[in-house]
Amino acid sequence: MNDHALLREFADAGSQTAFQELVERHVALVYSAARRRLGDAHLAEDATQQVFALLARKAARLPESVVLSGWLYRAGGLVAAEISRRERRRQQREALAAQAMNDLSPDATWREIEPLLDEAMDELGHADRDAVVLRYFENKSLREVGAALGVSEDAAQKRLTRALERLRSFLARRGKTVAVGALTGAIATGAVQAAPAGLAQSVASFVLTSAAVAASTSTIGSLMNLTAIKTIITGAVAVGGAAAIVVQHNNLSHLRVEQQATLSRAQAAEQAATNAQQALAAANATAQNDPRLAELVRLRGEVAALRRSQAELTTKNAQLTQAVQQSAAVKAQADQATAEKDALKEQAIAKMNYTKQWLLAFIMFAQDHNGQLPKTFQDANAYIQDANGNSPINQSGDLKPDQFEIMYQGALKAIQNPAQTILIREVQPFAGPDGAGMNRTYGFADGHVEVHHADNGDFGPWESTHLAATQGQ
C-alpha cells in the first residue's frame, strides 16, 4: 500500500496501523534531517514527534500530487528551524557535539558537506529536492523516483543530474569543492542514519495518544474511575502494536500512582474506623444510664459506614494491583518484539553499508585497470583498507565476502545502464522484520545499493532484467 493510501485510511477511518506504517517508513528520514539541523538527538526526537503530529493534523488535506517524503523533509526543516530559534543559548554546546560526531565519521567527504547539506537542499526547488530525497536519502531506484514524480526514468535522471549540479555549485560557493560522484556517494552513505530504537513507536504513539486525548477532553474527569482503567487495559491488549503498548506504558505509571493513593486512603479509613470503635467502646462504658443514647447510635452508624468504605477501597486496590500486573506483562511482550524487529533492521542496514564499501572498491579498481572490474573480492581488497591495513575481507565481523557473489566481471564502460545493472548480490536471501517473503541485498554499477523483496522467495524473474548483456566477458 502506498503512502497516500495509508494517509487516506488514517484520515477516513482513524487507522492507527496505517499511521504506524507511515511513521516506520519515514521516521529515519525526518529524524536524520532534524538531527543535522539541531545537532542534538533529544531535540531531533522532539522535532520528529512534531513533524508527524503535523502530518496527522493535515492528513485529510494533503493532495495526492504531493510526494510525502519530500513534504516530510521540508516540514522537518521548518520545525527544526523553530526549535533552533528557541535553543540559541545552547548553540555552543550543540556545535561542540556536532563536531565530536563529525570527528568520528570515517568518510572525509561526508564530514566536509554534512554541516552544509540541509542548507544546500533548501536552495533546490520542490521537485528537485523530492528527487534527491527519494534517490539518495531513501535509496530508491530511478524507476521508483520517476513513478513518484510522475515522469519517465530518463526525465528523473535529468532532474537528478541538474539537482546534484546545483548542490555542488552551492557547496563550491561555500568553499567545499566536491565532485558530483563523490557528492552522491557521500549523501547515499551518510545522509540517513538509523533512528534510535523505538523512536518510530514512540512518535506514532505520541501523536495518536495526543489526538485521542484532544478528542475526549470534555468528557474526562479529574480522576480515572475503575471502569475507564479496565477499558484502557483491555483496549491496549486488543489493539496490539507499538502505539497501543506505549499508551499502556503511560497508563501503567498512572495506575501505580492511583494504586498508591488508594492504598493511602484505605489506611486512613482503617485508622478512622479504629478511632471510632474506641470512641464507641468508651461511650458504651459510660452511657448505660445516660439519656444521650442518640450519640451512641450515631457513633455506631459512623463505624459501620467507615467499615464499608474500607472494604470498598480494599477491593479497588486489589483490582488496581491486577491491572498493573496485566499492563506490565503486555509491555514486556511488546519490548521483546520491538528488540527482535530492531535487530533485523540493523542487520539489513549493515549489509547495505558493507555492499556499498565493496561497490566503491570495485569502481576504484576499474579506474586503475583500464575500466575492467575485478574478478574476485580479493582483487579489490586493497582499495578499502584503512591506515592499519584492515578491510572487510579480513575482519572477524558477521559479514564476509563469501556471503556475496560477483554478477558482472567485464568492462565498466560496457554497461549501458549502470543504475539497473547488478554488480554484486547477496548469496543467501534473508527474512525481513515482518517475516513474510524473502529479501536480498544487491549492489549496482552506479554505486547504489538496494534490498529487493520477493513474496515467494523467487528472485530469478527480477534479476533477469538487471543483469548486463556482457556478463562474464
FINULUM-443456 format. One record per residue (C-alpha): x, y, z. Coordinates in steps of 0.02 Angstrom, whole numbers, padded with zeros to 5 digits, always signed. Layout:
XYZ/...
//
This chain:
+00000+00000+00000/+00075+00170-00050/+00093+00322+00062/-00065+00411+00006/-00171+00255+00025/-00111+00240+00205/-00146+00426+00232/-00324+00405+00169/-00352+00255+00281/-00291+00353+00431/-00388+00512+00387/-00551+00421+00344/-00553+00281+00472/-00428+00337+00604/-00323+00180+00573/-00180+00175+00698/-00100+00033+00599/-00094+00141+00441/-00016+00287+00532/+00110+00173+00618/+00164+00107+00447/+00190+00285+00382/+00298+00327+00533/+00400+00166+00512/+00433+00210+00329/+00490+00389+00353/+00548+00413+00534/+00733+00389+00492/+00724+00523+00355/+00640+00651+00469/+00748+00610+00619/+00912+00619+00523/+00870+00787+00442/+00817+00858+00611/+00974+00795+00695/+01085+00875+00564/+00996+01041+00586/+00989+01038+00776/+01144+00938+00822/+01056+00858+00971/+00974+00686+00974/+00842+00732+01102/+00792+00890+01010/+00788+00790+00848/+00667+00666+00929/+00557+00811+00985/+00560+00883+00809/+00517+00712+00736/+00366+00699+00850/+00307+00872+00800/+00325+00835+00613/+00219+00677+00623/+00093+00766+00735/+00080+00897+00597/+00057+00758+00469/-00085+00684+00573/-00173+00853+00576/-00153+00882+00389/-00180+00701+00331/-00353+00735+00261/-00296+00890+00165/-00135+00832+00080/-00164+00811-00109/-00104+00651-00191/+00014+00751-00303/+00124+00788-00151/+00274+00672-00129/+00258+00627+00054/+00442+00601+00090/+00483+00770+00014/+00343+00852+00113/+00406+00773+00275/+00583+00829+00237/+00526+01009+00210/+00411+01007+00362/+00554+00938+00466/+00662+01084+00411/+00532+01212+00464/+00503+01128+00632/+00689+01112+00664/+00714+01296+00623/+00582+01345+00751/+00660+01234+00884/+00832+01306+00843/+00769+01482+00874/+00712+01429+01048/+00877+01344+01085/+01002+01478+01033/+01077+01489+01206/+01131+01307+01187/+01212+01329+01015/+01390+01322+01079/+01363+01154+01164/+01270+01086+01012/+01410+01142+00895/+01537+01050+01002/+01429+00894+00999/+01410+00905+00810/+01598+00924+00791/+01626+00772+00901/+01510+00669+00792/+01597+00730+00634/+01766+00679+00703/+01701+00500+00720/+01643+00491+00537/+01751+00380+00428/+01706+00471+00268/+01806+00632+00237/+01687+00695+00103/+01537+00673+00217/+01624+00769+00357/+01652+00912+00235/+01474+00926+00169/+01370+00872+00320/+01357+01046+00402/+01301+01123+00236/+01194+00985+00160/+01024+01037+00226/+01055+01221+00186/+01102+01169+00009/+00947+01059-00005/+00839+01208+00046/+00901+01300-00109/+00826+01169-00226/+00650+01176-00296/+00519+01057-00229/+00531+00932-00373/+00722+00930-00372/+00727+00910-00183/+00598+00768-00191/+00703+00680-00322/+00864+00690-00218/+00774+00633-00060/+00697+00483-00148/+00855+00431-00242/+00995+00459-00117/+00913+00481+00053/+00791+00335+00033/+00893+00234-00094/+00750+00220-00220/+00782+00160-00398/+00764+00278-00546/+00602+00189-00593/+00531+00221-00419/+00589+00403-00422/+00507+00430-00591/+00345+00348-00534/+00338+00457-00377/+00367+00616-00479/+00252+00563-00621/+00391+00565-00753/+00494+00439-00851/+00658+00364-00789/+00756+00472-00911/+00669+00630-00851/+00702+00579-00670/+00887+00554-00712/+00897+00726-00794/+00813+00806-00644/+00936+00719-00526/+01086+00774-00632/+01026+00954-00627/+00991+00949-00440/+01162+00873-00400/+01250+01006-00503/+01157+01141-00405/+01208+01060-00241/+01389+01050-00300/+01386+01234-00352/+01313+01287-00184/+01449+01191-00090/+01583+01267-00203/+01521+01441-00159/+01542+01395+00024/+01720+01337-00003/+01686+01149-00018/+01741+01084-00189/+01668+00910-00213/+01650+00807-00373/+01473+00752-00415/+01520+00569-00399/+01595+00594-00226/+01445+00701-00177/+01318+00566-00222/+01420+00432-00133/+01434+00538+00024/+01249+00580+00028/+01196+00400-00004/+01312+00336+00133/+01287+00465+00270/+01127+00564+00243/+01007+00447+00332/+01062+00366+00495/+00965+00236+00590/+00841+00318+00709/+00854+00268+00894/+00771+00103+00935/+00588+00126+00975/+00578+00306+00909/+00450+00261+00773/+00336+00180+00901/+00360+00324+01022/+00319+00454+00888/+00164+00363+00825/+00100+00333+01000/+00132+00515+01050/+00032+00579+00901/-00110+00452+00915/-00123+00471+01104/-00123+00662+01091/-00262+00654+00961/-00365+00538+01070/-00342+00649+01223/-00390+00805+01124/-00549+00723+01059/-00608+00668+01231/-00550+00811+01344/-00728+00872+01376/-00782+00705+01448/-00630+00654+01551/-00644+00689+01739/-00503+00737+01857/-00477+00555+01908/-00491+00396+01803/-00625+00283+01876/-00607+00095+01884/-00715+00063+01729/-00605+00178+01623/-00448+00093+01686/-00515-00078+01635/-00563-00008+01463/-00388+00061+01434/-00304-00102+01480/-00424-00206+01375/-00401-00087+01227/-00213-00095+01240/-00214-00285+01237/-00341-00294+01094/-00263-00164+00980/-00084-00227+00998/+00061-00145+00908/+00187-00018+00962/+00064+00128+00977/-00052+00038+01100/+00095-00025+01202/+00166+00148+01229/-00006+00209+01284/-00012+00058+01400/+00159+00107+01469/+00094+00281+01511/-00061+00205+01592/+00048+00087+01693/+00131+00236+01778/-00039+00316+01808/-00109+00154+01880/+00036+00137+02001/+00012+00316+02063/-00176+00288+02086/-00143+00121+02171/-00032+00206+02299/-00161+00343+02329/-00297+00212+02352/-00190+00116+02475/-00160+00276+02574/-00346+00312+02578/-00382+00135+02636/-00256+00150+02777/-00332+00317+02829/-00506+00241+02827/-00446+00095+02933/-00371+00214+03061/-00531+00317+03065/-00633+00159+03093/-00518+00108+03236/-00536+00279+03318/-00725+00272+03300/-00728+00097+03376/-00628+00158+03525/-00747+00304+03547/-00896+00185+03537/-00821+00072+03671/-00793+00220+03785/-00972+00279+03756/-01040+00105+03796/-00945+00103+03960/-01015+00268+04023/-01185+00283+03940/-01282+00135+04008/-01400+00252+04103/-01360+00411+04004/-01508+00490+03914/-01394+00541+03772/-01412+00375+03683/-01429+00464+03516/-01242+00497+03517/-01209+00313+03544/-01319+00267+03395/-01232+00397+03286/-01061+00327+03330/-01117+00151+03287/-01180+00209+03117/-01018+00301+03084/-00916+00146+03123/-01022+00041+03004/-01003+00169+02863/-00815+00178+02887/-00801-00011+02883/-00896-00016+02717/-00782+00119+02644/-00630+00022+02699/-00695-00137+02614/-00730-00043+02452/-00557+00035+02450/-00476-00134+02483/-00570-00210+02336/-00521-00067+02222/-00339-00083+02274/-00341-00268+02230/-00416-00229+02059/-00284-00096+02027/-00147-00217+02076/-00211-00342+01948/-00221-00205+01815/-00041-00154+01848/+00018-00334+01831/-00076-00358+01667/-00008-00195+01596/+00171-00240+01644/+00154-00411+01558/+00091-00331+01396/+00233-00205+01397/+00363-00341+01423/+00297-00437+01272/+00299-00280+01164/+00477-00237+01217/+00537-00409+01165/+00451-00397+00995/+00524-00223+00966/+00700-00282+01009/+00688-00426+00884/+00622-00312+00747/+00759-00182+00777/+00893-00318+00769/+00832-00372+00596/+00830-00192+00534/+01007-00161+00597/+01065-00319+00509/+00990-00259+00343/+01072-00088+00361/+01240-00168+00398/+01226-00274+00240/+01187-00120+00134/+01336-00024+00205/+01450-00175+00180/+01394-00195-00001/+01419-00008-00036/+01600-00019+00026/+01637-00157-00099/+01550-00062-00241/+01662+00088-00213/+01814-00026-00208/+01762-00109-00372/+01739+00059-00458/+01909+00122-00397/+01988-00042-00456/+01914-00016-00630/+01983+00161-00637/+02160+00092-00610/+02139-00058-00729/+02081+00016-00894/+01899+00009-00844/+01899-00178-00806/+01806-00231-00649/+01888-00356-00529/+01852-00541-00545/+01863-00577-00358/+01838-00482-00196/+02022-00514-00157/+02072-00413-00311/+01981-00258-00243/+02030-00283-00062/+02172-00156-00066/+02052-00017-00112/+01957-00024+00052/+02097-00050+00177/+02114+00078+00316/+02277+00153+00382/+02311-00006+00481/+02285-00121+00333/+02117-00183+00393/+01972-00213+00273/+01806-00307+00268/+01891-00457+00189/+01997-00497+00343/+01891-00429+00485/+01809-00550+00605/+01635-00474+00599/+01472-00557+00549/+01487-00510+00363/+01614-00595+00248/+01648-00581+00061/+01595-00762+00035/+01418-00710+00084/+01413-00609-00079/+01448-00651-00261/+01504-00551-00414/+01374-00546-00553/+01474-00450-00685/+01660-00455-00725/+01678-00357-00886/+01719-00177-00927/+01628-00046-00825/+01603+00066-00976/+01520-00076-01072/+01370-00069-00955/+01234+00029-01044/+01125+00063-00892/+01231+00063-00732/+01083+00108-00621/+00993-00052-00675/+01141-00172-00685/+01188-00284-00538/+01374-00300-00496/+01361-00388-00327/+01224-00485-00241/+01199-00574-00076/+01213-00763-00093/+01078-00813+00031/+00915-00712+00046/+00853-00667+00219/+00684-00643+00302/+00627-00465+00338/+00556-00394+00501/+00378-00442+00454/+00428-00624+00422/+00336-00628+00254/+00434-00673+00096/+00621-00653+00074/+00744-00509+00045/+00913-00500-00043/+01045-00362-00049/+01106-00301-00221/+01244-00179-00271/+01226-00088-00439/+01355-00022-00562/+01315+00160-00523/+01364+00135-00340/+01192+00122-00258/+01126-00023-00155/+00951-00097-00148/+00866-00230-00043/+00740-00319-00156/+00590-00413-00085/+00509-00568-00159/+00347-00631-00083/+00377-00809-00143/+00567-00805-00121/+00597-00817-00311/+00715-00678-00367/+00750-00750-00540/+00624-00651-00645/+00676-00486-00568/+00863-00523-00579/+00849-00570-00763/+00803-00390-00804/+00950-00319-00707/+01097-00421-00773/+01214-00346-00905/+01213-00422-01079/+01404-00432-01074/+01408-00529-00911/+01560-00641-00896/+01654-00564-01044/
//
